[in-house]
């Protein structure tokens, strides 16, 4: 029994000791600094201060080189001393330990940074240090001012030190501007607590739980002693300026610039004609030629010429119609040329139409109304076929027209609407010119070779051109919707096969209607399902003290303390604080999401963070309505979506 009591007391003592050590460790910054000055006789008795930065074992910090993540280490010297330089060792280029898809430059373990002061008469200086320390769960920005003083006569020689060779190989740079000012964290936190109407607890009242419902400030967590001061960046006031943009441009190809209506019309006709030979249009123009070749199979010469003229006229009409519609749309909605192709729904629609046309050419299923191979005559659809082909060719030509129409449209969009319409019509007529010419001289139909086995091969080659166009449109679409688009294309191909296999002339009209409507509905349902709009979260509100205090107790708020240099914060944004999750929580809890951006040092925001009992990020603070707003629920470091939901339910249990 006595041994049991001794073991019990020993265990309790050990637990208390470990808890004490944990609290003490949490109350200090995870880094130590040491400085030691030396004299360099080879540099006219310049003083070299060796600054050693030693993070705790689970932390790393970032070198001077700017990577894709993190915040570069920064050293300033106060007062500013002419000729002073900083020698930062090169960091190790590695994937960021948190965001492994990003490359950054790290210091792993302790690292020495050298400050060289060439003025031998200087014997004191303040080193202003800014360093970002990150572990697997948190990032802690540390700003520190270390006063250094020395007597030249007592300094050791730098040349005899082990680090001298390393120092000699580093290219020094000028110190950063001393834009830091000292402030008292303790006094400021008291003022903020008074403003919020809460009382700061003593250290004994601190809790290390993941969810901390105490609106407090851990003064000790800042790692400051009575002889050390935190530093904070004080940004300069933003000055609103009004700039006058008054320039006289000099164009590199002045001869191609447009300044008169006649020149605009001439260039419009020429540019429209050249569009017939652009890669965007070639697949559809190939179909057009295939149709003209098919016309040569008509034995009656008069009928053959009539069909040839009619086909070309309706093809040209399709081109001019599209340019007319485009003019109306651009002028009505004040859009820029080519801006229509920034609409992903237009790109999706074009990809589907061209994909369906290619399937029809490969005879997966018949689509007479959109038959582009010249076989629509026998079904009475040749006019529509020619007209739709002209429309499609012009739609595809739009993204290829920029290099030829830049000067014309740059001048045209500054003119009255009537002039703009006239110029657009000239572009359409220029593109339609070859087909209008063939309509005027229908005898040209005799120049086309007689159809044969080779026309079937030509038709299939055109089908592959169309499939290539589909691939191009998929490449243009955002990557995020590419998997959904592939599903839609697969279902469309399946529906086209069912259409061709289970409907046609050998089946009843009722069956044909049922099968074709069912296929169309399946494709429409697939599009609706895969592209169904997910709830969109509102944009993050930017934190300002004025708006925060005016809404405190009145609204439910979630404040995210984050920074661009904090990889842990970015992980949370990708996994927990996603737009989908925020949209769901906004609807369920009627909560406002506010971002407190600490990318640039900000005294007010840093005070706010410390008043919530933290000096590292990420931190999420959940403020309910009413009196409970003075006791927000706190989530720190890395947490899951489930923990976030539990915290919201706990905070808003009003």
MARGULUM-38904 format. One record per residue (C-alpha): residue in one letter; x negated, y negated, z. Coordinates in steps of 0.5 Angstrom, whole numbers. Each point is the difference from the previous one (the first is absolute). Layout:
a, X, Y, Z $
...
REM end
This chain:
x, 0, 0, 0 $
x, -6, -5, 2 $
x, -3, 2, -7 $
x, 7, -2, -3 $
x, 0, -6, 3 $
x, -7, -2, -2 $
x, 1, 2, -7 $
x, 7, -4, 0 $
x, -3, -6, 2 $
x, -6, 0, -4 $
x, 4, 1, -6 $
x, 4, -6, 2 $
x, -6, -4, 1 $
x, -3, 2, -7 $
x, 7, -2, -3 $
x, 0, -7, 3 $
x, -7, -1, -2 $
x, 1, 2, -7 $
x, 6, -5, 0 $
x, -4, -5, 2 $
x, -5, 1, -5 $
x, 5, 0, -5 $
x, 3, -7, 2 $
x, -7, -3, 0 $
x, -2, 3, -7 $
x, 7, -3, -2 $
x, -1, -7, 3 $
x, -7, -1, -4 $
x, -1, -1, -7 $
x, -3, 6, -3 $
x, -7, -3, -2 $
x, -6, -2, 3 $
x, -5, -6, -2 $
x, -7, -1, 2 $
x, -5, -6, -3 $
x, -7, 0, 1 $
x, -4, -6, -3 $
x, -7, 1, -4 $
x, -5, -5, -3 $
x, -3, 1, -7 $
x, -7, -2, -1 $
x, 0, 1, -7 $
x, 6, -4, -1 $
x, -3, -7, 3 $
x, 3, 3, 7 $
x, 7, 0, -2 $
x, 4, 4, 5 $
x, 4, 6, -2 $
x, 6, 2, 5 $
x, 1, 8, -1 $
x, 8, 1, 2 $
x, 2, 7, 1 $
x, 7, 2, -1 $
x, 2, 7, 3 $
x, 7, 2, 0 $
x, 3, 6, 4 $
x, -1, 6, -3 $
x, 7, 1, -3 $
x, -1, -7, -3 $
x, -3, -2, -7 $
x, -1, -7, -2 $
x, -1, -4, -7 $
x, -6, -2, -3 $
x, -1, -7, -4 $
x, 2, 3, -7 $
x, 7, -1, -1 $
x, 4, 7, -2 $
x, 7, 1, -2 $
x, 2, 1, 8 $
x, -3, -3, 6 $
x, -2, -7, 2 $
x, -8, -2, -1 $
x, -4, -1, 6 $
x, -1, -7, 1 $
x, -6, -4, 4 $
x, 0, -8, 1 $
x, -5, -4, 4 $
x, 2, -6, 4 $
x, -3, -5, 0 $
x, -1, 0, -8 $
x, -8, 0, -1 $
x, -3, -1, -7 $
x, -3, 6, -3 $
x, 3, 5, 5 $
x, 2, 7, -4 $
x, 3, 6, 2 $
x, -3, 7, -2 $
x, 6, 5, -1 $
x, -2, 7, -1 $
x, 4, 4, -6 $
x, 6, 4, 2 $
x, 1, 7, -2 $
x, 5, 1, -6 $
x, 5, 5, 2 $
x, 7, 1, 0 $
x, 4, -4, 5 $
x, 1, 5, 6 $
x, 7, -2, 0 $
x, 2, -2, -7 $
x, -4, 6, -3 $
x, 2, -3, -7 $
x, -3, -6, 1 $
x, -8, -2, 0 $
x, -3, -4, 5 $
x, -7, -1, 3 $
x, -1, 2, 8 $
x, -5, 0, 5 $
x, 0, 6, 4 $
x, -2, 0, 7 $
x, -5, -6, 2 $
x, -3, -5, -5 $
x, -5, -6, 1 $
x, 2, -6, -3 $
x, -6, -6, -1 $
x, 1, -7, 1 $
x, -6, -4, -2 $
x, -1, -7, 2 $
x, -6, -4, -3 $
x, 0, -6, 4 $
x, -5, 2, 6 $
x, 2, -6, 4 $
x, 7, 3, 1 $
x, 1, 5, 7 $
x, 7, 1, 0 $
x, 6, 1, -4 $
x, 7, 4, 0 $
x, 1, 6, -4 $
x, 8, 0, -2 $
x, 1, 7, -2 $
x, 6, 3, -4 $
x, 1, 7, -1 $
x, 5, 5, -1 $
x, 0, 7, 4 $
x, 5, 6, -3 $
x, 1, 7, 3 $
x, 5, 5, -3 $
x, 6, -4, 4 $
x, -2, -7, 1 $
x, -4, -6, -3 $
x, -2, -5, 5 $
x, -3, -7, -2 $
x, -5, -2, 4 $
x, -3, -8, 0 $
x, -5, -1, 5 $
x, -5, -6, 2 $
x, -7, 2, 3 $
x, -4, -6, 2 $
x, -8, 2, -1 $
x, -5, -4, 3 $
x, -8, 1, 0 $
x, -7, -2, 1 $
x, -4, 1, -6 $
x, -7, 1, 4 $
x, 4, 6, 3 $
x, 2, 3, -6 $
x, -2, 7, -3 $
x, -3, 0, -7 $
x, 5, 2, -5 $
x, -5, 3, -5 $
x, -2, 5, 5 $
x, 7, 3, 1 $
x, 3, 6, -3 $
x, 5, -3, -4 $
x, -4, -5, -3 $
x, -1, 4, -7 $
x, 8, 0, 0 $
x, 1, -7, 1 $
x, -5, -2, -5 $
x, 4, 4, -6 $
x, 6, -3, 2 $
x, 2, -6, -4 $
x, 2, -6, 5 $
x, 6, -4, -1 $
x, 3, -7, 3 $
x, 4, 1, 6 $
x, 8, -1, 0 $
x, 3, -7, 1 $
x, 1, -1, 8 $
x, 7, 0, -1 $
x, 2, 3, 7 $
x, 1, -4, 6 $
x, 1, 3, 7 $
x, 6, 1, 4 $
x, 2, 2, 7 $
x, 4, 7, -2 $
x, 3, 0, 8 $
x, 3, -7, 0 $
x, 3, 0, -7 $
x, 3, 7, 2 $
x, 3, -3, 6 $
x, 3, -6, -4 $
x, 3, 5, -5 $
x, 3, 4, 6 $
x, 3, -6, 3 $
x, 3, -2, -7 $
x, 3, 7, -1 $
x, 3, 0, 7 $
x, -4, 6, 3 $
x, -5, 2, 5 $
x, -7, 2, -1 $
x, -1, 7, 4 $
x, -7, 2, 3 $
x, -4, 5, -2 $
x, 3, 5, 4 $
x, 6, -1, -3 $
x, -2, 2, -7 $
x, 2, 6, -4 $
x, -4, 4, -5 $
x, 7, 4, -3 $
x, 1, -1, -7 $
x, 6, -3, 1 $
x, -1, -6, 5 $
x, 7, -4, 2 $
x, -4, -5, 4 $
x, -1, -7, -4 $
x, -7, -1, 3 $
x, -7, -2, -1 $
x, -6, 4, 1 $
x, -5, -5, 1 $
x, -5, 5, 2 $
x, 1, 3, -7 $
x, -3, -6, -3 $
x, -7, 3, 3 $
x, -2, -7, 2 $
x, -4, -2, 6 $
x, -1, -7, 4 $
x, -6, -1, -4 $
x, 3, 2, -7 $
x, 5, -3, -5 $
x, 4, 3, -5 $
x, 0, -4, -7 $
x, 6, -2, -4 $
x, 0, -3, -7 $
x, 3, -6, -1 $
x, 3, -1, -7 $
x, 0, -7, -3 $
x, 6, -3, -1 $
x, 3, 1, -7 $
x, 1, -6, -4 $
x, 5, -1, -5 $
x, -2, -3, -6 $
x, 3, -1, -7 $
x, -4, 1, -6 $
x, 1, -3, -7 $
x, -1, 5, -5 $
x, -2, -4, -6 $
x, -4, 3, -5 $
x, -2, 0, -8 $
x, -1, 7, -2 $
x, -5, 2, -5 $
x, 2, 6, -4 $
x, -5, 5, -2 $
x, 3, 1, -6 $
x, 3, -6, -2 $
x, 2, 1, -7 $
x, 5, 6, 3 $
x, 4, -5, 5 $
x, 7, -3, -2 $
x, 2, -7, 0 $
x, 5, -1, -6 $
x, 6, 4, -1 $
x, -2, 2, -7 $
x, -6, 3, 2 $
x, 4, 4, 6 $
x, 4, 3, -6 $
x, -5, 2, -4 $
x, -4, 3, 6 $
x, 7, 3, 2 $
x, 1, 4, -7 $
x, -7, 2, 0 $
x, 0, 3, 7 $
x, 6, 3, -1 $
x, -2, 4, -6 $
x, -7, 2, 3 $
x, 5, 3, 6 $
x, 2, 6, -5 $
x, -7, 2, 0 $
x, -1, 0, 8 $
x, -1, 7, 4 $
x, 6, -2, 4 $
x, 4, 0, -7 $
x, -3, 6, -4 $
x, 4, 6, 3 $
x, 7, -4, -2 $
x, -3, -2, -7 $
x, -2, 7, -1 $
x, 7, 2, 1 $
x, 2, -5, -5 $
x, -4, 2, -5 $
x, 2, 7, 1 $
x, 7, -2, -1 $
x, -2, -4, -6 $
x, -3, 7, -3 $
x, 6, 4, 2 $
x, 4, -5, -4 $
x, -4, 2, -7 $
x, 4, 7, 1 $
x, 7, -4, -3 $
x, 0, 2, -7 $
x, 5, -5, -2 $
x, -4, -6, -2 $
x, 5, -5, 2 $
x, 2, 3, 6 $
x, -8, 1, 2 $
x, -1, -8, -1 $
x, 6, -2, 4 $
x, -2, 4, 6 $
x, -7, -2, -1 $
x, 2, -8, 0 $
x, 5, 1, 6 $
x, -5, 4, 4 $
x, -5, -6, -1 $
x, 5, -5, 1 $
x, 3, 3, 7 $
x, -7, 1, 2 $
x, -2, -7, -1 $
x, 7, -2, 4 $
x, -2, 4, 6 $
x, -7, -4, 0 $
x, 3, -7, -1 $
x, 6, 2, 5 $
x, -5, 2, 6 $
x, -4, -6, -1 $
x, 6, -4, 0 $
x, 3, 3, 7 $
x, -7, -1, 2 $
x, 0, -7, -1 $
x, 7, -1, 4 $
x, -3, 4, 6 $
x, -6, -3, 1 $
x, 3, -7, -1 $
x, 6, 1, 5 $
x, -4, 4, 5 $
x, -7, -5, -1 $
x, -4, 6, -1 $
x, -7, 1, -3 $
x, -2, 4, -6 $
x, -1, 7, 2 $
x, 3, -1, 7 $
x, 5, 5, -2 $
x, -5, 5, 0 $
x, -1, -1, 7 $
x, 7, 3, 2 $
x, -1, 7, 1 $
x, 7, 2, -1 $
x, -1, -2, -7 $
x, -6, 4, -1 $
x, 3, 6, 3 $
x, 6, -1, -5 $
x, -5, -1, -6 $
x, -4, 7, 2 $
x, 7, 4, 1 $
x, 2, -3, -7 $
x, -6, 2, -4 $
x, -1, 7, 4 $
x, 7, 1, -2 $
x, -1, -2, -7 $
x, -6, 5, 0 $
x, 4, 6, 2 $
x, 5, -2, -6 $
x, -6, 0, -5 $
x, -3, 7, 3 $
x, 7, 2, -1 $
x, 2, 2, 7 $
x, 6, -3, -1 $
x, 4, -4, -5 $
x, 1, -8, 1 $
x, 3, -2, -6 $
x, 2, -7, 2 $
x, -8, -1, 2 $
x, -2, 4, -6 $
x, -6, -3, -3 $
x, -3, 5, -5 $
x, 5, -2, -5 $
x, 5, 5, 1 $
x, 5, -4, 2 $
x, 3, -2, -7 $
x, 4, 7, 0 $
x, 4, -2, 7 $
x, 1, -7, -2 $
x, -5, -3, 5 $
x, -5, -2, -4 $
x, 1, -8, 1 $
x, 0, 1, 8 $
x, -6, 4, -1 $
x, -4, -5, -4 $
x, 3, -6, 5 $
x, -2, 4, 6 $
x, -7, 1, -3 $
x, -1, -7, -1 $
x, 2, -2, 7 $
x, -5, 5, 3 $
x, -6, -2, -4 $
x, 1, -7, 2 $
x, 1, 2, 7 $
x, -7, 4, 0 $
x, -3, -6, -4 $
x, 1, -5, 6 $
x, -6, 2, 4 $
x, -5, 1, -6 $
x, 2, -7, -2 $
x, -4, -4, 5 $
x, -7, -1, -4 $
x, 4, -3, -6 $
x, 5, -4, 3 $
x, -3, -3, 6 $
x, -2, -7, -4 $
x, 7, 0, -3 $
x, 4, 1, 6 $
x, -4, -4, 5 $
x, 2, -6, -5 $
x, 7, 3, -1 $
x, 2, 0, 7 $
x, -1, -7, 1 $
x, 5, -2, -5 $
x, 7, -1, 0 $
x, 5, 7, 0 $
x, 2, -1, -8 $
x, -8, 0, -2 $
x, -1, 6, 5 $
x, 5, 4, -4 $
x, -2, -2, -7 $
x, -7, 2, 2 $
x, 2, 7, 3 $
x, 4, 1, -7 $
x, -6, -1, -4 $
x, -3, 5, 4 $
x, 5, 5, -1 $
x, 1, -2, -7 $
x, -8, 1, -1 $
x, 1, 7, 3 $
x, 6, 2, -5 $
x, -4, -3, -6 $
x, -2, 7, -3 $
x, 7, 3, 1 $
x, 3, -6, -3 $
x, -4, 0, -6 $
x, 1, 8, -1 $
x, 8, -2, 1 $
x, -1, -5, -6 $
x, -4, 5, -4 $
x, 4, 7, 1 $
x, -4, 2, -6 $
x, -6, 2, 5 $
x, 4, 6, 2 $
x, -3, 3, -6 $
x, -7, -1, 3 $
x, 1, 5, 6 $
x, -2, 7, -1 $
x, 6, 5, -1 $
x, 1, 4, 7 $
x, -2, 7, 1 $
x, -3, 4, 6 $
x, -5, -5, 1 $
x, 6, -5, 3 $
x, 1, 5, 5 $
x, -7, 0, 3 $
x, 0, -8, -1 $
x, 6, 0, 4 $
x, -3, 4, 6 $
x, -6, -4, -1 $
x, 4, -6, 2 $
x, 3, 3, 6 $
x, -7, 1, 3 $
x, -1, -7, -1 $
x, 6, -2, 3 $
x, -2, 5, 6 $
x, -6, -4, 0 $
x, 4, -6, 1 $
x, 3, 3, 6 $
x, -6, 1, 3 $
x, -2, -7, -1 $
x, 6, -2, 4 $
x, -1, 4, 5 $
x, -7, -2, 1 $
x, 3, -7, 0 $
x, 5, 1, 6 $
x, -2, 0, 7 $
x, -4, 6, 3 $
x, 5, 0, 6 $
x, 6, 2, -5 $
x, -4, 5, -5 $
x, 2, 6, 4 $
x, 8, -2, 0 $
x, -1, -2, -8 $
x, -3, 7, -1 $
x, 6, 4, 3 $
x, 5, -5, -4 $
x, -4, 2, -7 $
x, 0, 8, 2 $
x, 8, -1, 2 $
x, 1, -4, -7 $
x, -4, 6, -4 $
x, 4, 5, 3 $
x, 7, -3, -1 $
x, -2, -2, -7 $
x, -1, 8, -1 $
x, 6, 2, 3 $
x, 4, -6, -5 $
x, -4, 3, -6 $
x, 1, 8, 2 $
x, 8, 0, 3 $
x, 3, -6, -5 $
x, 0, -1, -7 $
x, 4, 1, -6 $
x, 2, 8, 1 $
x, 3, -2, 7 $
x, 7, -4, 1 $
x, 0, -7, 1 $
x, 3, 1, 7 $
x, -6, 4, 2 $
x, -5, -5, -3 $
x, 3, -6, 4 $
x, -1, 4, 6 $
x, -7, 2, -1 $
x, -3, -6, -2 $
x, 4, -4, 5 $
x, -3, 5, 5 $
x, -7, -1, -2 $
x, 1, -8, 0 $
x, 3, 0, 7 $
x, -6, 5, 2 $
x, -5, -5, -2 $
x, 3, -6, 2 $
x, 1, 4, 7 $
x, -7, 1, 0 $
x, -2, -7, -1 $
x, 4, -2, 5 $
x, -3, 5, 5 $
x, -7, -1, -1 $
x, 0, -8, -1 $
x, 5, -1, 6 $
x, -2, -6, 3 $
x, -2, 1, 7 $
x, 1, -5, 6 $
x, -5, -6, -1 $
x, -2, -3, 6 $
x, 0, -7, 1 $
x, -7, -4, -1 $
x, -4, 0, 7 $
x, 1, -7, 3 $
x, -6, -4, 2 $
x, -1, -1, 7 $
x, 0, -7, 2 $
x, 0, -2, 8 $
x, 6, -5, -1 $
x, 5, 5, -4 $
x, -2, 6, 5 $
x, 2, -4, 6 $
x, 6, -3, -3 $
x, 2, 7, -2 $
x, -2, 4, 7 $
x, 6, 3, 4 $
x, 4, -2, -6 $
x, -2, 5, -5 $
x, -3, 7, 0 $
x, -7, 0, -3 $
x, -6, 4, -1 $
x, -7, -3, -1 $
x, -5, 3, -3 $
x, -7, -2, 2 $
x, -5, 2, -6 $
x, -5, -3, -5 $
x, -3, 2, -7 $
x, -7, 2, 4 $
x, 4, 5, 4 $
x, 0, 7, -3 $
x, 4, 3, 5 $
x, 5, -5, -1 $
x, 0, 1, -7 $
x, 2, 8, 1 $
x, 6, -2, 4 $
x, 2, -5, -5 $
x, 0, 6, -5 $
x, 3, 6, 5 $
x, 4, -4, 5 $
x, 2, -7, -2 $
x, 2, 2, -7 $
x, 5, -4, -4 $
x, 5, 6, 1 $
x, -1, 1, 7 $
x, 1, -8, 1 $
x, 6, 0, -4 $
x, 3, 6, 4 $
x, -2, -4, 7 $
x, 3, -6, -3 $
x, 7, 3, -1 $
x, 0, 4, 6 $
x, -3, -5, 5 $
x, 2, -6, -3 $
x, -8, -2, 1 $
x, -4, -5, -3 $
x, -8, 2, -2 $
x, -5, -6, 1 $
x, -7, 1, -1 $
x, -5, -3, 4 $
x, -6, -1, -5 $
x, -7, 0, 4 $
x, -4, 1, -7 $
x, -3, -7, 2 $
x, -2, -2, 7 $
x, 6, -4, 3 $
x, 0, -2, 7 $
x, 7, 0, 1 $
x, 2, 7, -2 $
x, -6, 2, 4 $
x, 3, -2, 6 $
x, 6, 3, -2 $
x, -3, 7, -1 $
x, -4, -1, 7 $
x, 7, -2, 3 $
x, 3, 7, -2 $
x, -6, 3, 4 $
x, -5, 2, -6 $
x, -6, -3, -4 $
x, 0, 5, -5 $
x, 5, 2, -6 $
x, 4, 3, -3 $
x, 6, -2, 5 $
x, 7, 0, -1 $
x, 4, -4, 5 $
x, 8, 1, 0 $
x, 4, -5, 3 $
x, 7, 1, 2 $
x, 6, -5, 1 $
x, 1, -4, 6 $
x, -4, 0, 7 $
x, -3, 7, -2 $
x, -4, -4, -6 $
x, -5, -2, 6 $
x, -1, 7, 1 $
x, -2, 3, -8 $
x, -2, 7, -1 $
x, -7, 1, -3 $
x, -3, 5, -5 $
x, -7, 0, 0 $
x, -5, 3, -5 $
x, 2, 6, -4 $
x, 7, 2, 1 $
x, 5, 4, -4 $
x, 7, -1, -4 $
x, 3, 4, 6 $
x, -3, -4, 5 $
x, 2, -7, -3 $
x, 7, 2, 0 $
x, 0, 2, 7 $
x, -3, -6, 2 $
x, 5, -4, -4 $
x, 6, 4, 4 $
x, -4, -1, 6 $
x, 0, -8, -1 $
x, 7, -1, -3 $
x, 3, 4, 6 $
x, 4, -6, 2 $
REM end
